[in-house]
Amino acid sequence: MIDKQLLKEDFAKYFGEGEPRFFAAPGRINIIGEHTDYNGGFVLPGAVDKAISMAIRPNGTDIVNLISIDHEDAHLFFRIGGPQPKEQWASYFYGVIEEMRQRGAKIGGFNAIFGGDVPLGAGMSSSAALESCVSTALNAIYDLKFTKQELAKIGQMTEHHYIGVRCGIMDQFASIFGQKGHVVRLDCRSLMFDLVPFKPKGIEIVLIDTMVKHSLASSEYNVRRAQCEEGVDVIKKYLPDVQLLRDVSIEELEAHRSEIDPIAYRRCAFVINENKRLMAACAAMEKGDFEEVGRQIYATHDGLSQEYGVSCAELDFIVDIAREHKEVLGARMMGGGFGGCVIALVKKEGVESYVEDVKERYQVKFDKEPRVIEVEISDGAREI
Protein backbone atom coordinates (compact mmCIF):
# COMPACT_ATOMS: atom_id res chain seq x y z
CA MET A 1 0.00 0.00 0.00
CA ILE A 2 1.33 3.45 -0.91
CA ASP A 3 2.37 5.58 2.05
CA LYS A 4 -0.31 8.07 3.07
CA GLN A 5 2.19 10.89 3.51
CA LEU A 6 3.51 10.36 -0.02
CA LEU A 7 -0.03 10.56 -1.39
CA LYS A 8 -0.64 13.73 0.60
CA GLU A 9 2.52 15.39 -0.73
CA ASP A 10 1.76 14.40 -4.32
CA PHE A 11 -1.83 15.59 -4.02
CA ALA A 12 -0.63 19.00 -2.84
CA LYS A 13 1.92 19.17 -5.68
CA TYR A 14 -0.71 18.60 -8.36
CA PHE A 15 -3.86 20.08 -6.85
CA GLY A 16 -2.70 22.73 -4.39
CA GLU A 17 -3.93 23.43 -0.90
CA GLY A 18 -6.79 21.67 0.82
CA GLU A 19 -6.89 18.46 2.82
CA PRO A 20 -7.91 15.37 0.84
CA ARG A 21 -9.33 12.17 2.31
CA PHE A 22 -7.51 8.89 1.91
CA PHE A 23 -8.85 5.47 0.94
CA ALA A 24 -7.44 2.04 0.14
CA ALA A 25 -8.81 -1.21 -1.26
CA PRO A 26 -6.85 -4.47 -1.52
CA GLY A 27 -6.17 -7.04 -4.15
CA ARG A 28 -7.04 -10.62 -3.32
CA ILE A 29 -5.96 -14.19 -3.43
CA ASN A 30 -8.32 -17.13 -3.82
CA ILE A 31 -7.56 -20.30 -1.91
CA ILE A 32 -9.86 -22.48 -4.00
CA GLY A 33 -12.98 -22.04 -6.16
CA GLU A 34 -11.87 -20.78 -9.58
CA HIS A 35 -14.25 -19.82 -12.40
CA THR A 36 -17.18 -20.79 -10.17
CA ASP A 37 -18.35 -17.29 -9.26
CA TYR A 38 -20.06 -16.41 -12.55
CA ASN A 39 -21.75 -19.81 -12.41
CA GLY A 40 -23.41 -19.03 -9.07
CA GLY A 41 -21.05 -21.29 -7.13
CA PHE A 42 -18.73 -20.90 -4.16
CA VAL A 43 -15.36 -19.20 -3.75
CA LEU A 44 -12.87 -18.81 -0.90
CA PRO A 45 -10.91 -15.57 -1.40
CA GLY A 46 -9.03 -13.38 1.05
CA ALA A 47 -8.01 -9.73 0.87
CA VAL A 48 -4.26 -9.13 1.00
CA ASP A 49 -1.85 -6.45 2.14
CA LYS A 50 -1.28 -5.20 -1.44
CA ALA A 51 -3.71 -2.39 -2.28
CA ILE A 52 -4.73 0.56 -4.42
CA SER A 53 -4.51 3.80 -2.40
CA MET A 54 -6.06 7.15 -3.25
CA ALA A 55 -6.21 10.74 -2.06
CA ILE A 56 -9.42 12.48 -3.14
CA ARG A 57 -11.22 15.80 -2.66
CA PRO A 58 -14.36 17.30 -4.27
CA ASN A 59 -13.58 20.31 -6.49
CA GLY A 60 -17.00 21.95 -6.84
CA THR A 61 -17.26 21.34 -10.61
CA ASP A 62 -18.48 18.50 -12.83
CA ILE A 63 -14.92 17.64 -13.90
CA VAL A 64 -12.99 14.64 -12.62
CA ASN A 65 -9.24 15.30 -12.53
CA LEU A 66 -7.09 12.18 -12.15
CA ILE A 67 -3.40 11.55 -11.61
CA SER A 68 -2.21 7.95 -11.96
CA ILE A 69 1.09 7.35 -10.18
CA ASP A 70 1.37 3.92 -11.80
CA HIS A 71 1.15 5.37 -15.30
CA GLU A 72 4.12 7.73 -14.90
CA ASP A 73 2.01 10.44 -13.29
CA ALA A 74 -0.40 10.47 -16.24
CA HIS A 75 -2.92 13.31 -15.92
CA LEU A 76 -6.41 12.88 -17.37
CA PHE A 77 -9.75 14.58 -16.90
CA PHE A 78 -13.32 13.93 -18.00
CA ARG A 79 -16.74 15.46 -17.46
CA ILE A 80 -19.33 13.62 -15.39
CA GLY A 81 -22.04 12.54 -17.83
CA GLY A 82 -19.72 13.09 -20.78
CA PRO A 83 -18.05 10.56 -23.10
CA GLN A 84 -16.12 7.64 -21.65
CA PRO A 85 -12.34 8.16 -21.59
CA LYS A 86 -10.29 6.10 -24.03
CA GLU A 87 -7.75 5.15 -21.36
CA GLN A 88 -8.80 1.98 -19.54
CA TRP A 89 -7.47 3.06 -16.16
CA ALA A 90 -9.69 6.15 -16.25
CA SER A 91 -12.65 4.06 -17.42
CA TYR A 92 -12.76 2.35 -14.03
CA PHE A 93 -13.49 5.73 -12.42
CA TYR A 94 -15.96 6.65 -15.17
CA GLY A 95 -17.75 3.30 -14.91
CA VAL A 96 -18.13 3.41 -11.13
CA ILE A 97 -19.50 6.96 -11.34
CA GLU A 98 -21.99 6.03 -14.06
CA GLU A 99 -23.15 2.90 -12.24
CA MET A 100 -23.74 4.99 -9.11
CA ARG A 101 -25.57 7.71 -11.06
CA GLN A 102 -27.85 5.08 -12.63
CA ARG A 103 -28.76 4.08 -9.07
CA GLY A 104 -29.77 7.66 -8.26
CA ALA A 105 -26.53 8.98 -6.76
CA LYS A 106 -25.60 12.64 -7.14
CA ILE A 107 -21.84 12.91 -7.64
CA GLY A 108 -19.84 16.06 -8.28
CA GLY A 109 -16.41 16.54 -9.74
CA PHE A 110 -13.30 15.74 -7.74
CA ASN A 111 -9.53 15.67 -7.83
CA ALA A 112 -7.81 12.37 -7.12
CA ILE A 113 -4.35 10.84 -7.19
CA PHE A 114 -3.94 7.10 -6.89
CA GLY A 115 -1.51 4.21 -7.20
CA GLY A 116 -0.83 0.85 -5.69
CA ASP A 117 1.33 -2.18 -5.15
CA VAL A 118 -1.09 -4.87 -6.37
CA PRO A 119 1.02 -6.66 -9.00
CA LEU A 120 -0.50 -6.17 -12.44
CA GLY A 121 -1.21 -9.28 -14.48
CA ALA A 122 -0.63 -11.59 -11.52
CA GLY A 123 -4.24 -12.67 -11.02
CA MET A 124 -4.62 -10.62 -7.83
CA SER A 125 -7.42 -8.40 -9.17
CA SER A 126 -5.84 -4.98 -9.32
CA SER A 127 -8.88 -3.84 -11.35
CA ALA A 128 -11.32 -4.86 -8.60
CA ALA A 129 -9.09 -3.12 -6.06
CA LEU A 130 -9.33 0.10 -8.06
CA GLU A 131 -13.11 -0.17 -8.49
CA SER A 132 -13.54 -0.88 -4.79
CA CYS A 133 -11.30 2.02 -3.82
CA VAL A 134 -13.21 4.44 -6.05
CA SER A 135 -16.65 3.26 -4.95
CA THR A 136 -15.74 3.28 -1.25
CA ALA A 137 -14.30 6.79 -1.56
CA LEU A 138 -17.27 8.25 -3.45
CA ASN A 139 -19.72 6.54 -1.12
CA ALA A 140 -18.03 8.27 1.81
CA ILE A 141 -17.32 11.75 0.49
CA TYR A 142 -20.80 12.15 -1.03
CA ASP A 143 -22.60 10.25 1.76
CA LEU A 144 -24.36 8.01 -0.78
CA LYS A 145 -25.31 5.30 1.72
CA PHE A 146 -24.72 2.36 -0.62
CA THR A 147 -24.31 -0.92 1.25
CA LYS A 148 -21.12 -2.94 0.90
CA GLN A 149 -23.03 -5.47 -1.22
CA GLU A 150 -24.13 -2.68 -3.53
CA LEU A 151 -20.57 -1.37 -3.82
CA ALA A 152 -19.36 -4.84 -4.85
CA LYS A 153 -22.12 -5.03 -7.47
CA ILE A 154 -21.24 -1.56 -8.76
CA GLY A 155 -17.66 -2.71 -9.28
CA GLN A 156 -18.78 -5.86 -11.07
CA MET A 157 -21.11 -3.91 -13.39
CA THR A 158 -18.31 -1.46 -14.15
CA GLU A 159 -16.37 -4.42 -15.56
CA HIS A 160 -19.38 -5.62 -17.55
CA HIS A 161 -20.52 -2.32 -19.04
CA TYR A 162 -17.37 -0.20 -19.34
CA ILE A 163 -14.41 -2.58 -19.52
CA GLY A 164 -16.01 -5.45 -21.44
CA VAL A 165 -15.23 -8.29 -19.01
CA ARG A 166 -18.24 -10.31 -17.87
CA CYS A 167 -16.68 -11.18 -14.52
CA GLY A 168 -18.37 -12.65 -11.48
CA ILE A 169 -18.53 -10.80 -8.19
CA MET A 170 -15.80 -12.60 -6.24
CA ASP A 171 -12.99 -10.09 -6.78
CA GLN A 172 -14.99 -7.03 -5.80
CA PHE A 173 -16.63 -8.84 -2.88
CA ALA A 174 -13.29 -9.94 -1.46
CA SER A 175 -11.83 -6.45 -1.83
CA ILE A 176 -14.81 -4.87 -0.06
CA PHE A 177 -15.49 -7.47 2.67
CA GLY A 178 -12.01 -8.85 3.42
CA GLN A 179 -10.90 -9.08 7.03
CA LYS A 180 -7.45 -9.66 8.44
CA GLY A 181 -6.84 -13.28 9.45
CA HIS A 182 -9.94 -14.55 7.61
CA VAL A 183 -10.96 -15.81 4.20
CA VAL A 184 -14.41 -15.20 2.76
CA ARG A 185 -16.54 -18.25 1.96
CA LEU A 186 -18.95 -16.67 -0.50
CA ASP A 187 -22.06 -18.11 -2.09
CA CYS A 188 -21.97 -16.19 -5.36
CA ARG A 189 -25.68 -16.72 -6.03
CA SER A 190 -27.17 -15.52 -2.75
CA LEU A 191 -24.14 -13.38 -1.73
CA MET A 192 -24.38 -14.93 1.72
CA PHE A 193 -20.92 -15.36 3.20
CA ASP A 194 -18.95 -16.47 6.21
CA LEU A 195 -15.66 -15.08 7.45
CA VAL A 196 -13.62 -18.22 8.05
CA PRO A 197 -10.53 -17.96 10.28
CA PHE A 198 -7.44 -18.72 8.24
CA LYS A 199 -4.35 -18.96 10.42
CA PRO A 200 -2.71 -22.29 9.57
CA LYS A 201 0.16 -22.93 11.97
CA GLY A 202 3.55 -23.24 10.36
CA ILE A 203 2.16 -22.82 6.84
CA GLU A 204 2.75 -19.83 4.58
CA ILE A 205 1.02 -18.59 1.44
CA VAL A 206 3.56 -18.27 -1.36
CA LEU A 207 2.71 -16.58 -4.65
CA ILE A 208 5.02 -17.12 -7.60
CA ASP A 209 4.38 -14.85 -10.55
CA THR A 210 5.22 -16.41 -13.92
CA MET A 211 5.80 -12.88 -15.30
CA VAL A 212 3.57 -13.96 -18.17
CA LYS A 213 0.88 -11.34 -18.60
CA HIS A 214 -2.44 -13.04 -19.22
CA SER A 215 -3.30 -11.19 -22.42
CA LEU A 216 -5.81 -13.88 -23.45
CA ALA A 217 -7.61 -13.93 -20.12
CA SER A 218 -10.29 -11.31 -20.83
CA SER A 219 -11.40 -12.68 -24.21
CA GLU A 220 -11.13 -16.34 -23.19
CA TYR A 221 -12.93 -15.58 -19.92
CA ASN A 222 -15.98 -14.53 -21.90
CA VAL A 223 -15.69 -17.67 -24.07
CA ARG A 224 -15.61 -19.91 -20.98
CA ARG A 225 -18.64 -18.17 -19.55
CA ALA A 226 -20.56 -18.69 -22.80
CA GLN A 227 -19.59 -22.37 -22.84
CA CYS A 228 -20.93 -22.84 -19.32
CA GLU A 229 -24.15 -21.09 -20.29
CA GLU A 230 -24.41 -23.39 -23.31
CA GLY A 231 -24.42 -26.41 -21.01
CA VAL A 232 -27.03 -24.84 -18.73
CA ASP A 233 -29.31 -24.12 -21.71
CA VAL A 234 -29.34 -27.81 -22.59
CA ILE A 235 -30.08 -28.93 -19.02
CA LYS A 236 -32.87 -26.35 -18.67
CA LYS A 237 -34.84 -28.05 -21.42
CA TYR A 238 -35.26 -31.01 -19.09
CA LEU A 239 -34.98 -29.33 -15.68
CA PRO A 240 -36.69 -25.91 -15.98
CA ASP A 241 -35.77 -24.89 -12.43
CA VAL A 242 -32.07 -24.88 -13.31
CA GLN A 243 -30.83 -21.30 -13.62
CA LEU A 244 -27.08 -21.61 -13.17
CA LEU A 245 -24.47 -24.32 -13.49
CA ARG A 246 -24.36 -24.38 -9.70
CA ASP A 247 -27.82 -26.02 -9.80
CA VAL A 248 -26.59 -28.96 -11.90
CA SER A 249 -25.15 -32.21 -10.53
CA ILE A 250 -22.47 -34.14 -12.36
CA GLU A 251 -25.02 -36.93 -12.89
CA GLU A 252 -27.49 -34.54 -14.53
CA LEU A 253 -24.75 -33.17 -16.76
CA GLU A 254 -23.69 -36.68 -17.75
CA ALA A 255 -27.28 -37.67 -18.56
CA HIS A 256 -27.39 -35.06 -21.34
CA ARG A 257 -23.78 -35.23 -22.45
CA SER A 258 -24.65 -36.24 -26.00
CA GLU A 259 -26.47 -32.93 -26.56
CA ILE A 260 -23.65 -30.73 -25.28
CA ASP A 261 -20.61 -29.72 -27.29
CA PRO A 262 -17.67 -31.83 -25.99
CA ILE A 263 -15.59 -28.78 -25.07
CA ALA A 264 -18.54 -27.12 -23.31
CA TYR A 265 -19.12 -30.38 -21.45
CA ARG A 266 -15.56 -30.36 -20.06
CA ARG A 267 -15.94 -26.73 -18.96
CA CYS A 268 -19.18 -27.53 -17.16
CA ALA A 269 -17.79 -30.66 -15.52
CA PHE A 270 -14.87 -28.67 -14.14
CA VAL A 271 -17.14 -26.09 -12.50
CA ILE A 272 -19.43 -28.69 -10.93
CA ASN A 273 -16.45 -30.61 -9.53
CA GLU A 274 -14.74 -27.41 -8.38
CA ASN A 275 -17.70 -26.57 -6.15
CA LYS A 276 -17.39 -30.04 -4.59
CA ARG A 277 -13.65 -29.52 -4.08
CA LEU A 278 -14.25 -26.21 -2.33
CA MET A 279 -16.72 -27.77 0.10
CA ALA A 280 -14.27 -30.59 0.80
CA ALA A 281 -11.48 -28.07 1.40
CA CYS A 282 -13.63 -26.01 3.78
CA ALA A 283 -14.55 -29.12 5.78
CA ALA A 284 -10.88 -30.06 6.00
CA MET A 285 -9.90 -26.52 6.98
CA GLU A 286 -12.37 -26.55 9.87
CA LYS A 287 -10.63 -29.70 11.13
CA GLY A 288 -7.19 -28.18 10.68
CA ASP A 289 -6.36 -30.77 8.01
CA PHE A 290 -4.34 -28.67 5.60
CA GLU A 291 -2.87 -31.78 3.97
CA GLU A 292 -6.36 -32.45 2.58
CA VAL A 293 -6.79 -28.77 1.68
CA GLY A 294 -3.60 -29.08 -0.33
CA ARG A 295 -4.81 -32.19 -2.16
CA GLN A 296 -7.96 -30.35 -3.23
CA ILE A 297 -5.84 -27.40 -4.42
CA TYR A 298 -3.71 -29.70 -6.59
CA ALA A 299 -6.88 -31.24 -8.03
CA THR A 300 -8.14 -27.77 -8.87
CA HIS A 301 -5.01 -27.04 -10.87
CA ASP A 302 -5.35 -30.29 -12.80
CA GLY A 303 -8.93 -29.35 -13.66
CA LEU A 304 -8.03 -25.81 -14.69
CA SER A 305 -5.26 -27.09 -16.93
CA GLN A 306 -6.90 -30.14 -18.47
CA GLU A 307 -10.66 -29.49 -18.36
CA TYR A 308 -11.06 -25.71 -18.33
CA GLY A 309 -8.06 -25.01 -20.56
CA VAL A 310 -6.87 -21.81 -18.91
CA SER A 311 -3.37 -22.74 -17.72
CA CYS A 312 -0.10 -22.37 -19.63
CA ALA A 313 3.28 -24.08 -19.75
CA GLU A 314 4.82 -21.73 -17.19
CA LEU A 315 2.04 -22.25 -14.63
CA ASP A 316 2.08 -26.03 -15.08
CA PHE A 317 5.87 -26.10 -14.69
CA ILE A 318 5.79 -24.30 -11.32
CA VAL A 319 3.04 -26.59 -10.03
CA ASP A 320 4.94 -29.67 -11.22
CA ILE A 321 7.97 -28.56 -9.22
CA ALA A 322 5.74 -28.10 -6.17
CA ARG A 323 4.70 -31.76 -6.36
CA GLU A 324 8.36 -32.73 -5.91
CA HIS A 325 8.60 -30.87 -2.58
CA LYS A 326 6.88 -32.69 0.29
CA GLU A 327 6.71 -29.42 2.25
CA VAL A 328 4.39 -27.99 -0.41
CA LEU A 329 0.89 -29.08 0.59
CA GLY A 330 -0.81 -27.80 -2.53
CA ALA A 331 -0.29 -25.46 -5.48
CA ARG A 332 -2.36 -24.22 -8.40
CA MET A 333 -2.71 -21.42 -10.89
CA MET A 334 -4.78 -18.54 -9.56
CA GLY A 335 -6.99 -16.11 -11.42
CA GLY A 336 -8.25 -15.91 -14.97
CA GLY A 337 -5.42 -17.95 -16.41
CA PHE A 338 -2.94 -17.88 -19.32
CA GLY A 339 -0.32 -16.40 -17.01
CA GLY A 340 -0.23 -14.71 -13.66
CA CYS A 341 0.49 -16.46 -10.37
CA VAL A 342 0.73 -19.85 -8.77
CA ILE A 343 -0.53 -19.91 -5.19
CA ALA A 344 1.01 -22.52 -2.91
CA LEU A 345 0.50 -23.59 0.69
CA VAL A 346 3.96 -24.39 1.98
CA LYS A 347 5.26 -25.50 5.35
CA LYS A 348 7.43 -22.71 6.69
CA GLU A 349 10.59 -24.81 6.71
CA GLY A 350 10.16 -25.65 3.02
CA VAL A 351 9.50 -22.19 1.60
CA GLU A 352 13.10 -21.28 0.84
CA SER A 353 13.99 -24.56 -0.88
CA TYR A 354 10.83 -24.52 -3.01
CA VAL A 355 11.27 -20.91 -4.07
CA GLU A 356 14.96 -21.34 -4.91
CA ASP A 357 14.26 -24.53 -6.87
CA VAL A 358 11.55 -22.78 -8.91
CA LYS A 359 13.73 -19.73 -9.59
CA GLU A 360 16.69 -21.78 -10.79
CA ARG A 361 14.79 -24.22 -12.99
CA TYR A 362 12.36 -21.62 -14.35
CA GLN A 363 15.26 -19.41 -15.41
CA VAL A 364 16.84 -22.30 -17.31
CA LYS A 365 13.61 -23.39 -19.03
CA PHE A 366 12.00 -20.01 -19.84
CA ASP A 367 14.99 -17.65 -19.74
CA LYS A 368 13.44 -15.36 -17.14
CA GLU A 369 13.12 -15.24 -13.39
CA PRO A 370 9.71 -15.52 -11.73
CA ARG A 371 8.71 -13.01 -9.10
CA VAL A 372 7.97 -14.17 -5.58
CA ILE A 373 5.22 -12.15 -3.88
CA GLU A 374 4.82 -12.23 -0.13
CA VAL A 375 1.28 -11.61 1.08
CA GLU A 376 -0.65 -11.61 4.30
CA ILE A 377 -4.41 -11.83 4.67
CA SER A 378 -5.55 -8.27 5.41
CA ASP A 379 -8.52 -5.91 5.68
CA GLY A 380 -10.88 -4.85 2.91
CA ALA A 381 -11.68 -1.41 1.42
CA ARG A 382 -11.56 1.39 3.97
CA GLU A 383 -10.76 5.01 4.70
CA ILE A 384 -7.25 5.45 6.00
SVG drawing of the C-alpha trace seen along z (x, -y; Angstrom):
<svg xmlns="http://www.w3.org/2000/svg" viewBox="-39 -26 58 66">
<polyline fill="none" stroke="black" stroke-width="0.4" points="0.0,0.0 1.3,-3.4 2.4,-5.6 -0.3,-8.1 2.2,-10.9 3.5,-10.4 0.0,-10.6 -0.6,-13.7 2.5,-15.4 1.8,-14.4 -1.8,-15.6 -0.6,-19.0 1.9,-19.2 -0.7,-18.6 -3.9,-20.1 -2.7,-22.7 -3.9,-23.4 -6.8,-21.7 -6.9,-18.5 -7.9,-15.4 -9.3,-12.2 -7.5,-8.9 -8.9,-5.5 -7.4,-2.0 -8.8,1.2 -6.9,4.5 -6.2,7.0 -7.0,10.6 -6.0,14.2 -8.3,17.1 -7.6,20.3 -9.9,22.5 -13.0,22.0 -11.9,20.8 -14.3,19.8 -17.2,20.8 -18.3,17.3 -20.1,16.4 -21.8,19.8 -23.4,19.0 -21.1,21.3 -18.7,20.9 -15.4,19.2 -12.9,18.8 -10.9,15.6 -9.0,13.4 -8.0,9.7 -4.3,9.1 -1.8,6.5 -1.3,5.2 -3.7,2.4 -4.7,-0.6 -4.5,-3.8 -6.1,-7.1 -6.2,-10.7 -9.4,-12.5 -11.2,-15.8 -14.4,-17.3 -13.6,-20.3 -17.0,-22.0 -17.3,-21.3 -18.5,-18.5 -14.9,-17.6 -13.0,-14.6 -9.2,-15.3 -7.1,-12.2 -3.4,-11.6 -2.2,-7.9 1.1,-7.4 1.4,-3.9 1.2,-5.4 4.1,-7.7 2.0,-10.4 -0.4,-10.5 -2.9,-13.3 -6.4,-12.9 -9.8,-14.6 -13.3,-13.9 -16.7,-15.5 -19.3,-13.6 -22.0,-12.5 -19.7,-13.1 -18.0,-10.6 -16.1,-7.6 -12.3,-8.2 -10.3,-6.1 -7.7,-5.1 -8.8,-2.0 -7.5,-3.1 -9.7,-6.1 -12.7,-4.1 -12.8,-2.4 -13.5,-5.7 -16.0,-6.6 -17.8,-3.3 -18.1,-3.4 -19.5,-7.0 -22.0,-6.0 -23.2,-2.9 -23.7,-5.0 -25.6,-7.7 -27.8,-5.1 -28.8,-4.1 -29.8,-7.7 -26.5,-9.0 -25.6,-12.6 -21.8,-12.9 -19.8,-16.1 -16.4,-16.5 -13.3,-15.7 -9.5,-15.7 -7.8,-12.4 -4.4,-10.8 -3.9,-7.1 -1.5,-4.2 -0.8,-0.9 1.3,2.2 -1.1,4.9 1.0,6.7 -0.5,6.2 -1.2,9.3 -0.6,11.6 -4.2,12.7 -4.6,10.6 -7.4,8.4 -5.8,5.0 -8.9,3.8 -11.3,4.9 -9.1,3.1 -9.3,-0.1 -13.1,0.2 -13.5,0.9 -11.3,-2.0 -13.2,-4.4 -16.7,-3.3 -15.7,-3.3 -14.3,-6.8 -17.3,-8.2 -19.7,-6.5 -18.0,-8.3 -17.3,-11.7 -20.8,-12.2 -22.6,-10.3 -24.4,-8.0 -25.3,-5.3 -24.7,-2.4 -24.3,0.9 -21.1,2.9 -23.0,5.5 -24.1,2.7 -20.6,1.4 -19.4,4.8 -22.1,5.0 -21.2,1.6 -17.7,2.7 -18.8,5.9 -21.1,3.9 -18.3,1.5 -16.4,4.4 -19.4,5.6 -20.5,2.3 -17.4,0.2 -14.4,2.6 -16.0,5.5 -15.2,8.3 -18.2,10.3 -16.7,11.2 -18.4,12.7 -18.5,10.8 -15.8,12.6 -13.0,10.1 -15.0,7.0 -16.6,8.8 -13.3,9.9 -11.8,6.4 -14.8,4.9 -15.5,7.5 -12.0,8.9 -10.9,9.1 -7.4,9.7 -6.8,13.3 -9.9,14.5 -11.0,15.8 -14.4,15.2 -16.5,18.2 -18.9,16.7 -22.1,18.1 -22.0,16.2 -25.7,16.7 -27.2,15.5 -24.1,13.4 -24.4,14.9 -20.9,15.4 -19.0,16.5 -15.7,15.1 -13.6,18.2 -10.5,18.0 -7.4,18.7 -4.4,19.0 -2.7,22.3 0.2,22.9 3.5,23.2 2.2,22.8 2.7,19.8 1.0,18.6 3.6,18.3 2.7,16.6 5.0,17.1 4.4,14.9 5.2,16.4 5.8,12.9 3.6,14.0 0.9,11.3 -2.4,13.0 -3.3,11.2 -5.8,13.9 -7.6,13.9 -10.3,11.3 -11.4,12.7 -11.1,16.3 -12.9,15.6 -16.0,14.5 -15.7,17.7 -15.6,19.9 -18.6,18.2 -20.6,18.7 -19.6,22.4 -20.9,22.8 -24.2,21.1 -24.4,23.4 -24.4,26.4 -27.0,24.8 -29.3,24.1 -29.3,27.8 -30.1,28.9 -32.9,26.3 -34.8,28.0 -35.3,31.0 -35.0,29.3 -36.7,25.9 -35.8,24.9 -32.1,24.9 -30.8,21.3 -27.1,21.6 -24.5,24.3 -24.4,24.4 -27.8,26.0 -26.6,29.0 -25.2,32.2 -22.5,34.1 -25.0,36.9 -27.5,34.5 -24.7,33.2 -23.7,36.7 -27.3,37.7 -27.4,35.1 -23.8,35.2 -24.7,36.2 -26.5,32.9 -23.7,30.7 -20.6,29.7 -17.7,31.8 -15.6,28.8 -18.5,27.1 -19.1,30.4 -15.6,30.4 -15.9,26.7 -19.2,27.5 -17.8,30.7 -14.9,28.7 -17.1,26.1 -19.4,28.7 -16.5,30.6 -14.7,27.4 -17.7,26.6 -17.4,30.0 -13.7,29.5 -14.3,26.2 -16.7,27.8 -14.3,30.6 -11.5,28.1 -13.6,26.0 -14.5,29.1 -10.9,30.1 -9.9,26.5 -12.4,26.6 -10.6,29.7 -7.2,28.2 -6.4,30.8 -4.3,28.7 -2.9,31.8 -6.4,32.5 -6.8,28.8 -3.6,29.1 -4.8,32.2 -8.0,30.4 -5.8,27.4 -3.7,29.7 -6.9,31.2 -8.1,27.8 -5.0,27.0 -5.3,30.3 -8.9,29.4 -8.0,25.8 -5.3,27.1 -6.9,30.1 -10.7,29.5 -11.1,25.7 -8.1,25.0 -6.9,21.8 -3.4,22.7 -0.1,22.4 3.3,24.1 4.8,21.7 2.0,22.3 2.1,26.0 5.9,26.1 5.8,24.3 3.0,26.6 4.9,29.7 8.0,28.6 5.7,28.1 4.7,31.8 8.4,32.7 8.6,30.9 6.9,32.7 6.7,29.4 4.4,28.0 0.9,29.1 -0.8,27.8 -0.3,25.5 -2.4,24.2 -2.7,21.4 -4.8,18.5 -7.0,16.1 -8.3,15.9 -5.4,17.9 -2.9,17.9 -0.3,16.4 -0.2,14.7 0.5,16.5 0.7,19.8 -0.5,19.9 1.0,22.5 0.5,23.6 4.0,24.4 5.3,25.5 7.4,22.7 10.6,24.8 10.2,25.7 9.5,22.2 13.1,21.3 14.0,24.6 10.8,24.5 11.3,20.9 15.0,21.3 14.3,24.5 11.5,22.8 13.7,19.7 16.7,21.8 14.8,24.2 12.4,21.6 15.3,19.4 16.8,22.3 13.6,23.4 12.0,20.0 15.0,17.6 13.4,15.4 13.1,15.2 9.7,15.5 8.7,13.0 8.0,14.2 5.2,12.2 4.8,12.2 1.3,11.6 -0.7,11.6 -4.4,11.8 -5.5,8.3 -8.5,5.9 -10.9,4.8 -11.7,1.4 -11.6,-1.4 -10.8,-5.0 -7.2,-5.4"/>
</svg>
